[in-house]
Amino acid sequence: MRATIFMLSVLLLPLALPGAVAWRADGWLSQEVVGGERLSLGDEFGCHGMPGKDITNDQTVIVECKEYLTSQINASKWGLEPLSYGLSMTEVDTRIESELMGAGFRIIGDQSVAVTGQNLNWAIQRSGGSLEQNVASTTSIEQGIESNGYASLYWEAQIEDLNVRRDRDVLTWIEVQDYWFTTWGEWYSSTHSATEIERTNHSITLKGSAMRNGGWNVPGNTHLAIDGGQITSVARIDDGVLEELTLDDNHLKEGYRILDDSNVTLTLSEGVLIQITWDGEATDILVEDGQFNDFPPFMAVGHHTTDLFEWSSPFQDSPIRFTWLIEPQADVEPSWILPMLAVITILAAPVAIRYTLRHDQEMQSHISEEE
């Protein structure tokens, strides 16, 4: 009887924990396989939660997802800790904000409506549509950039058991545009302009600034405008060389590009010293945050990515960079069928054994009587 009770307890234990949902790690996420390949290209890895948990009711999902992600891979080539968290709500209360900030997240995103929040640094809303076949639209992308200054496109490779195809024509169009192919965290971390060190009548010296609060150590983007002067040179004046960028440079790196006589875009690491000179009498000089190579940021976002190989394989040769919002794969959910069969077996076994023993005894008695 004790053995029967023990077996029943073991079999029914999973069913006594209704809040626990089984999950398993994505084997492709490791830095040794697909994850490492995407990381070296410049992709970013953020969080999208854990199977069966709702962040509204259980904020422990935030740290749990972060621990799962960081146990598998770094968040970016720029930094170890993730900055981005994908949410499917349009309003974020102070509890969720506090937990996200405490876990190191600085960016939430891809709501169709702008997030209402007070403390998080950035909320990125969907801008430009998606990459799926028959849904993607070049017009939507252009309108999104015009309205918001950036494109952040949705990508979902699998819906239930259906594999989704990318729109090849739209992708071909995207890849030849003058866009800065970046990620949520890279864009956020690069928004720190250079600081002015010295100015003369015909030159200004700038120094690369430190990274944004809580961001990765990413070169900052600066736009310099000179009213009344014509730019003649941009040169690094410490130990090093600053590369001149071209329209073919779509991925973040140090450099500069003279846009016209009065404007130049700069991407500088912390501490780098640059001197810009000009002819003429400058009446005003403006130093402000810029975008890399003066291109609008273009980002693609893989949501609740559970199988990195399946989601990323269509983009192996693409210049587009992705923010992968990671979620473990949900495992097979517990079922009542097998435990019930086991219970029936356990309960029926003693009856069957007694019947067999009694039948054997009756047979032995019958044989003895015949002898």
Secondary structure, 3 states (H helix, E strand, C coil): CHHHHHHHHHHHCHHHCCCCCCEECCCCCCCCCHHHHHHHHCCEEEECCCCCCCCCCCCHHHHHHHHHHHHHCCCCCCCCCCCEEECCCCECCHHHHHHHHHCCCCEEEEECCCCECCCCCEEEECECCECECCCCCHHHHHHHHHHHCCEEEEECCEECCEECCECHHHHHHHHCCCCEECCHHHHHHCCCCCEEEEECCCEEEEECCCCCCCCCCCCEEEEEEEECCEEEEEEECCCCCCCECCCCCCCCCCEEEEEECCEEEEEECCCCEEEEEEECCCCEEEEEECCHHHCCEEEEEEEEECCHHHHHHHHCCCCCCEEEEECCEECCCCCCHHHHHHHHHHHHHHHHHHHHHHHHHHHHHHHHHHC
